[in-house]
Amino acid sequence: MSTVIRFSPDLGRWLTHNLNAGQAPHALVATMLKQGMNERAAQAIVAAYVDARQRGAAMPADAIELPDEAPARPVARLAPGTRIAAADREIVVHSRGEDPVFAALGNVVDADECKAIIEMARPRLKPSTLVDPMSGRDVVSDKRASWGMFFRLGENDLVARLDRRLSALMNLPLENGEGLQVLYYPSGAGSEPHYDYLAPTNAANRESIARSGQRVSTLVTYLNDVQDGGQTVFPQLGLAVSPIRGNACYFEYTDENGRVDTRSLHASAIVTRGEKWVMTKWMRERRFVAAGEVARPFAGL
């Protein structure tokens, strides 16, 4: 369920002007709060404009769709404890939070696996795309200056091993996982704040949710050490995770009723020295069925 928030076109023009002028989103929210706007509405409106700029899409005219409030009781799919047995590897939990569910993890992949994934991904990189929230089409945007590619689920022995390990770590069936995505950020590249869950604002997203359910969790694994910058930043939580090879950042944003948590807004800080390679795994509520794929029983790997 969601609520439609309406606002004046003048506010929209003011946001567009100030974002184009380089104003920080949190500063715009602060100004709106001083004018008496509800905090959650102000954050959601600014986030919608930031997302539209990031995707190169048209700005909202005078309304946005606001998801339900954050889940009262997070699902906490990640196993408890300071160490988690994940198929063929023991994962170290450096830190974790319960509301929202978040964890900083170590020993997720080893140096040889990182190198192999980078070398397999490198020749297949293409300019990263973002989903246009209005049309649902993938578009190239200058708001995320990265390069990316996807592996098919179980594409080769290494990918299959990682798929099994990460699904065990994320505590959901292998079949619920989307194929591994590898992103490359050269020096000077980053991404603006965005959500990983699918907003039901276009037909493509609604159809994807109908096939596979909502995305429920994300695991971002760092494949190299970044000399400076490149942190995974959660602006509403005051968190920033440093990109260290073999470590990962895990977070959840959907409860058992399918409600999403807007506190999962996150971004990749600009890489100021060196380069950044990450591997992302998204999990769905049920078996992932890609667009155009005929639903059939999952054979496993």
C-alpha positions as CSV (number, residue, x, y, z in Angstrom):
1,M,0.0,0.0,0.0
2,S,1.1,3.6,-0.5
3,T,-0.1,7.2,-0.1
4,V,-0.1,9.9,-2.7
5,I,1.6,13.1,-1.5
6,R,0.7,16.2,-3.5
7,F,2.7,19.4,-3.6
8,S,2.8,22.7,-5.5
9,P,4.5,22.9,-8.9
10,D,6.5,25.8,-7.4
11,L,8.1,23.5,-4.9
12,G,9.0,21.2,-7.7
13,R,10.6,24.0,-9.7
14,W,12.5,25.1,-6.5
15,L,13.9,21.6,-5.9
16,T,14.9,21.2,-9.5
17,H,16.7,24.5,-9.6
18,N,18.6,23.9,-6.3
19,L,19.6,20.3,-7.1
20,N,20.9,21.5,-10.5
21,A,22.8,24.1,-8.6
22,G,24.5,21.5,-6.5
23,Q,22.6,21.9,-3.3
24,A,22.8,18.9,-0.9
25,P,19.5,17.0,-0.6
26,H,19.6,17.1,3.3
27,A,19.9,20.9,3.1
28,L,16.8,21.1,1.0
29,V,14.9,18.8,3.4
30,A,16.0,21.1,6.3
31,T,14.6,24.2,4.5
32,M,11.3,22.4,3.8
33,L,11.0,21.4,7.5
34,K,11.5,25.1,8.5
35,Q,8.5,25.9,6.3
36,G,6.4,23.4,8.3
37,M,6.4,20.4,6.1
38,N,6.1,16.9,7.6
39,E,9.6,15.3,7.9
40,R,8.8,12.1,6.2
41,A,7.0,13.8,3.3
42,A,9.9,16.3,2.8
43,Q,12.4,13.4,2.7
44,A,10.3,11.4,0.3
45,I,9.8,14.3,-2.1
46,V,13.5,15.2,-2.2
47,A,14.4,11.6,-2.6
48,A,12.0,11.3,-5.6
49,Y,13.6,14.3,-7.2
50,V,17.1,12.9,-6.6
51,D,16.1,9.5,-8.0
52,A,14.6,11.2,-11.1
53,R,17.9,13.2,-11.7
54,Q,19.9,10.0,-11.2
55,R,17.9,8.1,-13.8
56,G,17.7,11.0,-16.2
57,A,13.9,10.9,-16.0
58,A,11.3,13.6,-15.9
59,M,10.9,15.2,-12.5
60,P,7.6,14.6,-10.6
61,A,5.1,17.3,-11.5
62,D,3.0,17.8,-8.3
63,A,2.7,14.4,-6.6
64,I,4.7,11.4,-5.5
65,E,3.7,7.9,-4.3
66,L,4.9,7.3,-0.7
67,P,5.4,3.7,0.5
68,D,4.0,2.6,3.8
69,E,5.9,3.4,7.0
70,A,9.0,1.4,7.8
71,P,8.3,-2.1,9.0
72,A,7.5,-2.1,12.8
73,R,9.3,-5.5,13.2
74,P,12.1,-6.2,10.7
75,V,12.3,-9.8,9.5
76,A,16.0,-10.2,10.3
77,R,16.7,-13.0,7.8
78,L,20.4,-12.9,8.5
79,A,21.4,-15.6,10.9
80,P,22.4,-14.5,14.5
81,G,25.9,-14.7,16.0
82,T,29.4,-13.2,15.3
83,R,30.2,-15.9,12.7
84,I,27.8,-17.4,10.1
85,A,28.3,-20.7,8.4
86,A,27.6,-20.0,4.7
87,A,28.0,-23.2,2.7
88,D,31.7,-23.5,2.1
89,R,32.9,-20.5,4.2
90,E,32.5,-19.0,7.7
91,I,31.6,-15.3,7.5
92,V,32.7,-12.9,10.2
93,V,30.1,-10.4,11.4
94,H,32.0,-7.1,12.3
95,S,28.9,-5.2,13.2
96,R,25.1,-5.4,12.9
97,G,21.9,-3.5,13.6
98,E,18.4,-4.7,14.2
99,D,16.2,-1.9,13.1
100,P,16.7,-1.6,10.2
101,V,18.5,-4.9,9.7
102,F,22.1,-4.2,8.7
103,A,25.5,-5.9,9.0
104,A,29.1,-5.3,8.0
105,L,30.7,-8.6,7.1
106,G,34.2,-10.0,6.5
107,N,35.7,-13.1,4.8
108,V,32.8,-13.2,2.3
109,V,35.1,-13.9,-0.7
110,D,38.9,-14.5,-0.9
111,A,41.5,-12.7,-2.9
112,D,41.7,-15.3,-5.7
113,E,37.9,-15.2,-6.1
114,C,37.9,-11.4,-6.2
115,K,40.5,-11.4,-9.0
116,A,38.8,-14.1,-11.0
117,I,35.4,-12.3,-10.9
118,I,36.9,-9.0,-11.9
119,E,38.8,-10.6,-14.9
120,M,35.6,-12.4,-16.0
121,A,33.5,-9.3,-15.7
122,R,36.0,-6.8,-17.3
123,P,35.4,-7.6,-21.0
124,R,31.6,-7.6,-20.5
125,L,31.3,-4.2,-18.8
126,K,28.8,-1.7,-20.3
127,P,27.8,1.7,-19.1
128,S,25.5,1.1,-16.0
129,T,21.8,1.7,-16.5
130,L,19.1,2.7,-14.2
131,V,15.4,2.0,-14.3
132,D,13.3,4.9,-15.4
133,P,10.6,5.0,-12.7
134,M,8.0,6.2,-15.2
135,S,8.6,3.9,-18.1
136,G,10.3,1.0,-16.4
137,R,13.0,1.0,-19.2
138,D,16.7,0.7,-18.5
139,V,18.4,4.0,-19.4
140,V,22.0,5.1,-19.2
141,S,22.4,8.1,-16.8
142,D,25.2,10.4,-16.0
143,K,24.1,10.3,-12.4
144,R,25.9,6.9,-12.0
145,A,29.2,7.0,-13.8
146,S,29.9,3.3,-13.3
147,W,30.2,0.3,-15.6
148,G,28.4,-3.0,-15.0
149,M,27.4,-6.5,-16.1
150,F,25.4,-9.5,-14.9
151,F,26.3,-13.1,-14.5
152,R,23.6,-15.7,-15.1
153,L,22.7,-17.7,-12.0
154,G,25.2,-20.6,-11.9
155,E,26.9,-19.5,-15.1
156,N,30.1,-21.3,-14.3
157,D,31.7,-23.1,-11.4
158,L,32.9,-20.1,-9.6
159,V,29.7,-18.1,-10.0
160,A,27.7,-21.2,-8.9
161,R,29.9,-21.5,-5.8
162,L,29.3,-17.9,-5.0
163,D,25.6,-18.1,-5.6
164,R,25.4,-21.0,-3.1
165,R,27.5,-19.2,-0.5
166,L,25.7,-15.9,-0.7
167,S,22.2,-17.4,-0.7
168,A,23.2,-19.4,2.4
169,L,24.5,-16.2,4.0
170,M,21.4,-14.2,3.1
171,N,19.3,-17.2,4.4
172,L,17.0,-17.4,1.4
173,P,16.6,-20.1,-1.2
174,L,19.1,-20.1,-4.1
175,E,16.3,-19.7,-6.6
176,N,15.2,-16.4,-5.0
177,G,18.5,-14.7,-6.0
178,E,19.0,-12.5,-9.0
179,G,22.2,-13.1,-11.0
180,L,25.3,-11.6,-9.6
181,Q,25.9,-8.0,-10.7
182,V,29.5,-6.6,-11.0
183,L,30.0,-2.8,-11.0
184,Y,33.2,-0.9,-11.8
185,Y,33.6,2.7,-10.6
186,P,36.7,4.5,-12.0
187,S,38.3,7.4,-10.1
188,G,35.7,10.2,-9.9
189,A,32.7,7.9,-10.2
190,G,29.9,7.3,-7.7
191,S,26.2,7.1,-7.5
192,E,23.5,9.3,-6.0
193,P,21.2,8.1,-3.2
194,H,18.7,5.4,-4.4
195,Y,16.6,2.4,-3.3
196,D,17.1,-1.2,-4.3
197,Y,13.5,-2.2,-3.9
198,L,11.2,-1.8,-6.9
199,A,8.8,1.1,-6.8
200,P,5.5,0.0,-8.4
201,T,5.3,3.2,-10.4
202,N,5.6,1.6,-13.8
203,A,4.3,-1.5,-15.6
204,A,7.7,-3.2,-15.8
205,N,8.2,-3.0,-12.0
206,R,4.7,-4.1,-11.3
207,E,5.1,-7.1,-13.6
208,S,8.5,-8.0,-12.0
209,I,6.9,-7.9,-8.5
210,A,4.0,-10.0,-9.7
211,R,6.5,-12.7,-11.1
212,S,9.0,-12.8,-8.3
213,G,7.8,-10.7,-5.4
214,Q,9.6,-7.6,-4.1
215,R,13.3,-7.4,-3.5
216,V,13.9,-8.0,0.2
217,S,17.7,-7.7,0.8
218,T,21.0,-6.7,-0.7
219,L,24.6,-7.9,-0.3
220,V,27.3,-5.6,-1.6
221,T,30.7,-7.4,-1.7
222,Y,33.9,-5.4,-2.3
223,L,36.3,-7.0,-4.7
224,N,39.2,-4.6,-4.2
225,D,40.7,-2.2,-1.7
226,V,39.8,1.4,-2.6
227,Q,42.6,3.9,-1.8
228,D,40.2,6.7,-0.9
229,G,36.4,7.3,-1.2
230,G,33.9,4.8,-2.6
231,Q,32.1,4.1,0.7
232,T,28.6,2.7,0.7
233,V,26.7,5.5,2.4
234,F,23.3,5.4,4.2
235,P,22.4,9.1,4.6
236,Q,19.3,8.5,6.8
237,L,21.2,6.2,9.1
238,G,24.5,8.0,9.4
239,L,26.4,5.0,8.2
240,A,29.3,4.6,5.8
241,V,30.9,1.3,5.0
242,S,34.5,1.3,3.7
243,P,35.2,-0.8,0.5
244,I,37.8,-3.4,1.7
245,R,38.5,-6.4,-0.4
246,G,36.6,-9.5,0.7
247,N,34.2,-7.5,3.0
248,A,30.6,-6.9,2.4
249,C,27.6,-4.7,3.4
250,Y,24.3,-6.5,4.0
251,F,20.9,-4.7,4.5
252,E,17.2,-5.6,4.4
253,Y,14.3,-3.3,3.4
254,T,11.1,-5.4,3.0
255,D,9.1,-7.0,5.8
256,E,7.0,-10.2,5.6
257,N,4.0,-8.2,4.4
258,G,5.9,-6.7,1.5
259,R,6.2,-3.2,3.1
260,V,9.4,-1.4,2.2
261,D,11.7,0.6,4.5
262,T,12.7,4.0,3.1
263,R,15.7,4.2,5.5
264,S,17.5,1.8,3.1
265,L,18.3,4.8,0.9
266,H,22.0,4.5,0.0
267,A,24.7,5.7,-2.4
268,S,28.2,5.0,-3.5
269,A,30.5,7.9,-2.5
270,I,32.8,9.2,-5.2
271,V,36.0,7.3,-5.6
272,T,38.7,9.9,-5.1
273,R,41.8,7.7,-5.5
274,G,42.0,4.4,-7.2
275,E,39.1,2.4,-8.5
276,K,36.2,0.4,-7.0
277,W,34.9,-3.1,-7.9
278,V,31.8,-4.5,-6.2
279,M,29.6,-7.6,-6.6
280,T,25.9,-7.2,-5.7
281,K,23.4,-9.9,-4.9
282,W,19.7,-9.1,-4.7
283,M,17.2,-11.5,-3.1
284,R,13.4,-11.7,-3.9
285,E,10.4,-12.8,-1.9
286,R,10.2,-15.9,-4.0
287,R,11.8,-17.5,-7.1
288,F,13.3,-14.9,-9.4
289,V,11.8,-15.1,-12.9
290,A,13.3,-12.6,-15.4
291,A,11.2,-10.8,-17.9
292,G,10.4,-13.1,-20.8
293,E,11.3,-16.2,-18.9
294,V,8.7,-18.9,-18.7
295,A,8.1,-19.9,-15.1
296,R,9.2,-23.5,-14.5
297,P,10.4,-25.6,-11.5
298,F,13.8,-24.7,-10.3
299,A,16.4,-27.4,-10.9
300,G,19.1,-26.0,-8.6
301,L,22.8,-25.9,-9.1
